[in-house]
């Protein structure tokens, strides 16, 4: 599978990472874009262009952002492995209940945007016994007396 297919259209919340501290030394680094493969209130799976040092002394901040919300979280890297020219990371997010609800809200907004773009016309199904074309043509749904 080609990793370039993930770098195109962004359907969900965007994720960026920032180096926050090394040991007791706080650092205010810049945010770096990553390619999100999976996101949930508990976990994040993403591809990164460079290798992230996996040490207890290195602290990262994960920025989750959509059109309505921005959330800064810390997390613990649970695993990583090379994937083509990038590194694949699994992060266990450290989020309280309110932050988990906000992540769920971001995912719900993503799904509602998707369903609006792909309008679902349930009334076109055979279950309802008529199609949209029949209604437009003026065909009656009920027999005339």
Buried (B, 14 or more C-beta within 10 A) or exposed (E): EEBEEBEEEBEBBBBBBBBBBEEEEEEEEEBBBBBBBEBEBEEBBBBBEEEBEEEEEBBBBBBBBBEEEEBBBEBEBEEBEEBEEBBBBBBEBEBEEEBBEBBEBBBEBBEEBEEEEEEEEEEEEEEEEBBEEEEEEEEEEEEEE
